[in-house]
Amino acid sequence: MRVQLENTAKYKSKKFAVRIVNLYKHLCNEKNEYILSKQILRSGTSIGANLAEAECASSKKDFLNKVYIALKVCAETD
């Protein structure tokens, strides 16, 4: 069961968000970069938020829309 959990988008997006927060801290503390680091923090952590919203979607169309938004935010973060 543990292996299956580690392959879910929810698990991976949470791990990614933790890495993004650490990157944000590094950019602020070590590089004194505040503007771009804030944007990467917002976009990198919203992936999981959009996937969580997709889990509670009211229809298949709503689900696909929220997953697509998460995909677009992934591209923005990249």
CNS distance restraints for C-alpha pairs under 8 A (distance, minus, plus):
assign (resid   1 and name CA) (resid   5 and name CA) 6.30 0.50 0.50
assign (resid   2 and name CA) (resid   6 and name CA) 6.35 0.50 0.50
assign (resid   3 and name CA) (resid   7 and name CA) 6.71 0.50 0.50
assign (resid   4 and name CA) (resid   8 and name CA) 6.95 0.50 0.50
assign (resid   5 and name CA) (resid  11 and name CA) 6.79 0.50 0.50
assign (resid   6 and name CA) (resid  11 and name CA) 5.82 0.50 0.50
assign (resid   6 and name CA) (resid  12 and name CA) 6.99 0.50 0.50
assign (resid   7 and name CA) (resid  11 and name CA) 6.94 0.50 0.50
assign (resid   7 and name CA) (resid  12 and name CA) 6.96 0.50 0.50
assign (resid   8 and name CA) (resid  12 and name CA) 6.29 0.50 0.50
assign (resid   9 and name CA) (resid  13 and name CA) 5.85 0.50 0.50
assign (resid   9 and name CA) (resid  51 and name CA) 7.85 0.50 0.50
assign (resid  10 and name CA) (resid  14 and name CA) 6.27 0.50 0.50
assign (resid  10 and name CA) (resid  48 and name CA) 6.46 0.50 0.50
assign (resid  10 and name CA) (resid  51 and name CA) 6.90 0.50 0.50
assign (resid  10 and name CA) (resid  52 and name CA) 7.49 0.50 0.50
assign (resid  11 and name CA) (resid  15 and name CA) 6.35 0.50 0.50
assign (resid  12 and name CA) (resid  16 and name CA) 6.03 0.50 0.50
assign (resid  13 and name CA) (resid  17 and name CA) 6.05 0.50 0.50
assign (resid  13 and name CA) (resid  45 and name CA) 7.95 0.50 0.50
assign (resid  13 and name CA) (resid  47 and name CA) 6.49 0.50 0.50
assign (resid  13 and name CA) (resid  48 and name CA) 5.08 0.50 0.50
assign (resid  14 and name CA) (resid  18 and name CA) 6.39 0.50 0.50
assign (resid  14 and name CA) (resid  48 and name CA) 6.26 0.50 0.50
assign (resid  15 and name CA) (resid  19 and name CA) 6.46 0.50 0.50
assign (resid  16 and name CA) (resid  20 and name CA) 6.16 0.50 0.50
assign (resid  16 and name CA) (resid  44 and name CA) 7.44 0.50 0.50
assign (resid  16 and name CA) (resid  45 and name CA) 7.80 0.50 0.50
assign (resid  17 and name CA) (resid  21 and name CA) 6.19 0.50 0.50
assign (resid  17 and name CA) (resid  44 and name CA) 5.97 0.50 0.50
assign (resid  17 and name CA) (resid  45 and name CA) 4.89 0.50 0.50
assign (resid  17 and name CA) (resid  48 and name CA) 7.51 0.50 0.50
assign (resid  18 and name CA) (resid  22 and name CA) 6.34 0.50 0.50
assign (resid  19 and name CA) (resid  23 and name CA) 6.14 0.50 0.50
assign (resid  20 and name CA) (resid  24 and name CA) 6.08 0.50 0.50
assign (resid  20 and name CA) (resid  40 and name CA) 7.35 0.50 0.50
assign (resid  20 and name CA) (resid  41 and name CA) 6.10 0.50 0.50
assign (resid  20 and name CA) (resid  44 and name CA) 6.07 0.50 0.50
assign (resid  20 and name CA) (resid  45 and name CA) 7.13 0.50 0.50
assign (resid  21 and name CA) (resid  25 and name CA) 6.28 0.50 0.50
assign (resid  21 and name CA) (resid  41 and name CA) 6.32 0.50 0.50
assign (resid  22 and name CA) (resid  26 and name CA) 6.22 0.50 0.50
assign (resid  23 and name CA) (resid  27 and name CA) 6.10 0.50 0.50
assign (resid  23 and name CA) (resid  37 and name CA) 7.93 0.50 0.50
assign (resid  24 and name CA) (resid  28 and name CA) 6.17 0.50 0.50
assign (resid  24 and name CA) (resid  37 and name CA) 5.34 0.50 0.50
assign (resid  24 and name CA) (resid  38 and name CA) 7.01 0.50 0.50
assign (resid  24 and name CA) (resid  40 and name CA) 7.45 0.50 0.50
assign (resid  24 and name CA) (resid  41 and name CA) 6.19 0.50 0.50
assign (resid  25 and name CA) (resid  29 and name CA) 5.91 0.50 0.50
assign (resid  26 and name CA) (resid  30 and name CA) 5.44 0.50 0.50
assign (resid  26 and name CA) (resid  31 and name CA) 7.07 0.50 0.50
assign (resid  27 and name CA) (resid  31 and name CA) 4.94 0.50 0.50
assign (resid  27 and name CA) (resid  32 and name CA) 6.17 0.50 0.50
assign (resid  27 and name CA) (resid  33 and name CA) 5.41 0.50 0.50
assign (resid  27 and name CA) (resid  34 and name CA) 7.30 0.50 0.50
assign (resid  27 and name CA) (resid  37 and name CA) 6.26 0.50 0.50
assign (resid  28 and name CA) (resid  32 and name CA) 4.71 0.50 0.50
assign (resid  28 and name CA) (resid  33 and name CA) 5.11 0.50 0.50
assign (resid  28 and name CA) (resid  34 and name CA) 5.68 0.50 0.50
assign (resid  28 and name CA) (resid  37 and name CA) 7.06 0.50 0.50
assign (resid  33 and name CA) (resid  37 and name CA) 6.20 0.50 0.50
assign (resid  34 and name CA) (resid  38 and name CA) 6.01 0.50 0.50
assign (resid  35 and name CA) (resid  39 and name CA) 6.64 0.50 0.50
assign (resid  36 and name CA) (resid  40 and name CA) 6.30 0.50 0.50
assign (resid  37 and name CA) (resid  41 and name CA) 6.12 0.50 0.50
assign (resid  38 and name CA) (resid  42 and name CA) 6.30 0.50 0.50
assign (resid  39 and name CA) (resid  43 and name CA) 6.20 0.50 0.50
assign (resid  40 and name CA) (resid  44 and name CA) 5.60 0.50 0.50
assign (resid  40 and name CA) (resid  77 and name CA) 5.88 0.50 0.50
assign (resid  41 and name CA) (resid  45 and name CA) 6.03 0.50 0.50
assign (resid  42 and name CA) (resid  46 and name CA) 6.12 0.50 0.50
assign (resid  43 and name CA) (resid  47 and name CA) 6.86 0.50 0.50
assign (resid  43 and name CA) (resid  73 and name CA) 5.87 0.50 0.50
assign (resid  43 and name CA) (resid  74 and name CA) 7.49 0.50 0.50
assign (resid  43 and name CA) (resid  76 and name CA) 6.89 0.50 0.50
assign (resid  43 and name CA) (resid  77 and name CA) 5.64 0.50 0.50
assign (resid  44 and name CA) (resid  73 and name CA) 7.34 0.50 0.50
assign (resid  44 and name CA) (resid  74 and name CA) 7.09 0.50 0.50
assign (resid  44 and name CA) (resid  77 and name CA) 5.69 0.50 0.50
assign (resid  45 and name CA) (resid  49 and name CA) 7.01 0.50 0.50
assign (resid  46 and name CA) (resid  50 and name CA) 6.07 0.50 0.50
assign (resid  46 and name CA) (resid  70 and name CA) 7.44 0.50 0.50
assign (resid  46 and name CA) (resid  73 and name CA) 7.28 0.50 0.50
assign (resid  47 and name CA) (resid  51 and name CA) 6.35 0.50 0.50
assign (resid  47 and name CA) (resid  70 and name CA) 4.89 0.50 0.50
assign (resid  47 and name CA) (resid  71 and name CA) 7.59 0.50 0.50
assign (resid  47 and name CA) (resid  73 and name CA) 6.18 0.50 0.50
assign (resid  47 and name CA) (resid  74 and name CA) 6.62 0.50 0.50
assign (resid  48 and name CA) (resid  52 and name CA) 6.05 0.50 0.50
assign (resid  48 and name CA) (resid  70 and name CA) 7.54 0.50 0.50
assign (resid  49 and name CA) (resid  53 and name CA) 6.28 0.50 0.50
assign (resid  50 and name CA) (resid  54 and name CA) 6.20 0.50 0.50
assign (resid  50 and name CA) (resid  66 and name CA) 5.86 0.50 0.50
assign (resid  50 and name CA) (resid  67 and name CA) 6.75 0.50 0.50
assign (resid  50 and name CA) (resid  69 and name CA) 6.89 0.50 0.50
assign (resid  50 and name CA) (resid  70 and name CA) 5.41 0.50 0.50
assign (resid  51 and name CA) (resid  55 and name CA) 6.45 0.50 0.50
assign (resid  51 and name CA) (resid  66 and name CA) 6.75 0.50 0.50
assign (resid  51 and name CA) (resid  67 and name CA) 5.99 0.50 0.50
assign (resid  51 and name CA) (resid  70 and name CA) 6.41 0.50 0.50
assign (resid  52 and name CA) (resid  56 and name CA) 6.97 0.50 0.50
assign (resid  53 and name CA) (resid  57 and name CA) 6.36 0.50 0.50
assign (resid  53 and name CA) (resid  66 and name CA) 6.81 0.50 0.50
assign (resid  54 and name CA) (resid  62 and name CA) 7.29 0.50 0.50
assign (resid  54 and name CA) (resid  63 and name CA) 4.75 0.50 0.50
assign (resid  54 and name CA) (resid  64 and name CA) 7.45 0.50 0.50
assign (resid  54 and name CA) (resid  65 and name CA) 7.99 0.50 0.50
assign (resid  54 and name CA) (resid  66 and name CA) 5.20 0.50 0.50
assign (resid  54 and name CA) (resid  67 and name CA) 6.14 0.50 0.50
assign (resid  55 and name CA) (resid  63 and name CA) 7.09 0.50 0.50
assign (resid  56 and name CA) (resid  63 and name CA) 7.83 0.50 0.50
assign (resid  57 and name CA) (resid  62 and name CA) 5.55 0.50 0.50
assign (resid  57 and name CA) (resid  63 and name CA) 5.01 0.50 0.50
assign (resid  58 and name CA) (resid  62 and name CA) 6.19 0.50 0.50
assign (resid  58 and name CA) (resid  63 and name CA) 7.30 0.50 0.50
assign (resid  59 and name CA) (resid  63 and name CA) 6.15 0.50 0.50
assign (resid  60 and name CA) (resid  64 and name CA) 6.18 0.50 0.50
assign (resid  61 and name CA) (resid  65 and name CA) 6.14 0.50 0.50
assign (resid  62 and name CA) (resid  66 and name CA) 6.29 0.50 0.50
assign (resid  63 and name CA) (resid  67 and name CA) 6.26 0.50 0.50
assign (resid  64 and name CA) (resid  68 and name CA) 6.01 0.50 0.50
assign (resid  65 and name CA) (resid  69 and name CA) 6.25 0.50 0.50
assign (resid  66 and name CA) (resid  70 and name CA) 6.32 0.50 0.50
assign (resid  67 and name CA) (resid  71 and name CA) 6.30 0.50 0.50
assign (resid  68 and name CA) (resid  72 and name CA) 6.26 0.50 0.50
assign (resid  69 and name CA) (resid  73 and name CA) 6.21 0.50 0.50
assign (resid  70 and name CA) (resid  74 and name CA) 6.25 0.50 0.50
assign (resid  71 and name CA) (resid  75 and name CA) 6.50 0.50 0.50
assign (resid  72 and name CA) (resid  76 and name CA) 6.26 0.50 0.50
assign (resid  73 and name CA) (resid  77 and name CA) 6.08 0.50 0.50
assign (resid  74 and name CA) (resid  78 and name CA) 6.21 0.50 0.50
